[in-house]
């Protein structure tokens, strides 16, 4: 009987620890989502309009020195044609880095569909 009680306490401890780990992951995901939403807000419509009207090579030069978070926010709000033209004018490493981060933010964004 004592062995069963010991085992039960061990299992309860394990469940509690796993629950705490899940809560930590939940908070981490919520922080990523908050950051994503904040990024979108930073990409003001006027700024998006300005970049969408620039020549792709000029916009790419601007993106080369922009903070990654701002660049991602603007790229995510541009129409696909404009963003692809701008990305094609960037160096391969800069463009790939932005696409990788954009994909990470997009996958963290809630879609409204159960997974």
C-alpha positions in Angstrom: 0.0 0.0 0.0 2.8 2.4 0.8 4.4 1.7 -2.5 1.2 2.6 -4.3 0.9 5.8 -2.4 4.4 6.7 -3.2 3.8 5.9 -6.9 0.6 8.0 -6.8 2.5 11.0 -5.4 5.2 10.6 -8.0 2.6 10.6 -10.8 0.8 13.6 -9.3 4.1 15.4 -9.2 4.8 14.5 -12.8 1.3 15.7 -13.9 1.8 19.0 -12.0 5.2 19.5 -13.7 3.9 18.8 -17.1 1.0 21.1 -16.6 3.4 23.9 -15.6 5.5 23.2 -18.7 2.3 23.4 -20.9 1.4 26.7 -19.3 4.9 28.1 -19.9 4.6 27.0 -23.6 1.2 28.7 -23.8 2.6 31.9 -22.4 5.4 31.7 -24.9 3.0 31.3 -27.8 0.8 34.1 -26.6 3.9 36.4 -26.5 4.8 35.4 -30.1 1.2 36.2 -31.2 1.2 39.5 -29.3 4.5 40.4 -31.1 3.0 39.5 -34.4 -0.1 41.7 -33.8 2.1 44.5 -32.7 4.2 44.2 -35.9 1.1 44.4 -38.0 0.0 47.6 -36.2 3.5 49.1 -36.9 3.0 48.7 -40.6 0.8 51.7 -41.0 -1.3 51.8 -44.1 0.5 54.9 -45.3 3.8 53.3 -45.0 2.6 50.3 -46.9 1.3 52.6 -49.6 4.6 54.4 -49.9 6.5 51.1 -50.3 4.1 49.7 -52.8 4.5 52.7 -55.0 8.3 52.7 -54.9 10.4 51.0 -57.6 11.4 47.6 -56.3 15.1 48.3 -56.4 14.7 51.5 -54.4 12.4 49.8 -51.9 14.9 46.9 -51.5 17.6 49.4 -50.7 15.4 50.8 -47.9 14.6 47.3 -46.6 18.3 46.5 -46.5 18.6 48.9 -43.5 15.2 48.6 -41.9 14.8 46.7 -38.7 13.7 43.1 -39.4 10.5 43.5 -37.5 9.4 46.6 -39.4 10.5 45.0 -42.7 8.4 41.9 -42.0 5.4 43.9 -40.9 5.5 46.0 -44.2 6.1 42.9 -46.4 3.2 41.1 -44.8 0.9 43.9 -45.7 2.1 44.5 -49.3 0.3 42.7 -52.1 2.2 39.5 -53.1 3.4 41.0 -56.4 5.0 44.1 -54.8 6.6 42.1 -52.0 8.0 39.5 -54.4 9.5 42.3 -56.6 11.1 43.9 -53.6 12.4 40.6 -52.3 13.9 39.8 -55.7 15.9 43.0 -55.6 17.4 42.2 -52.2 20.6 40.2 -51.6 19.8 36.5 -51.3 20.7 36.3 -47.6 18.6 39.4 -46.6 15.6 38.2 -48.6 15.8 34.7 -47.3 16.2 35.9 -43.7 13.1 38.0 -44.0 11.1 35.3 -45.6 12.1 32.8 -42.9 11.0 35.2 -40.2 7.8 36.1 -42.1 7.0 32.4 -42.4 7.6 31.9 -38.6 5.2 34.8 -37.8 2.6 33.6 -40.3 2.6 30.1 -38.9 2.1 31.5 -35.4 -0.8 33.6 -36.4 -4.2 32.2 -35.4 -6.1 31.0 -38.5 -9.5 30.5 -36.8 -9.4 26.8 -37.8 -8.7 24.0 -35.4 -5.4 22.3 -35.9 
